[in-house]
Amino acid sequence: MGLYVNWGFLTGSTMLWLPFAVAQCRGRTLPWLRHRGPVRLLGAAGLTLYGVVVVVSTVPRLAGAAPGTLACVSYAAMALTGLYGVLLVIYAVKASAASRTGCA
């Protein structure tokens, strides 16, 4: 059962999440998100979270890595999750500043 869940995370996030995060990093986004501040910063946060979910957590489990390796990638995933939180806080501060001044 766990293997199917990991494959589901891998395919689902790669097909649904990755294209939007890459598009935001390039400055393109959905129309309802344009007025909310720095789009590229939100894309970087999305790519960071994608890295946590897919690259760092799921791929080693699918490859059957050793328990020590899985522990190391879990620590890396925690570090990337912290970076994701920092990026979202920066995004929220910049978005609120942009909405106060009326600039996008």
Residue pairs with C-beta under 8 A, 6 or more apart in sequence:
2 61
3 62
6 58
6 61
6 62
7 62
9 53
9 54
9 58
10 54
10 58
10 59
10 62
13 50
13 53
13 54
14 54
17 46
17 49
17 50
17 53
18 47
18 50
20 29
20 30
20 46
21 43
21 46
21 47
21 50
22 43
22 47
23 29
23 43
24 39
24 40
24 42
24 43
24 46
25 40
25 43
25 44
25 46
25 47
26 40
26 43
27 39
27 40
28 39
29 39
29 42
29 43
33 39
33 42
34 104
35 99
35 104
36 95
36 98
36 99
36 104
37 91
37 94
37 95
37 96
37 97
37 98
37 99
37 104
38 91
38 94
38 95
38 98
41 87
41 90
41 91
41 94
42 91
44 87
45 84
45 87
45 88
45 91
48 80
48 83
48 84
48 87
49 80
49 81
49 84
51 80
52 77
52 80
52 81
52 84
56 73
56 76
56 77
56 80
57 73
57 74
57 77
60 69
60 70
60 73
61 70
65 73
98 104
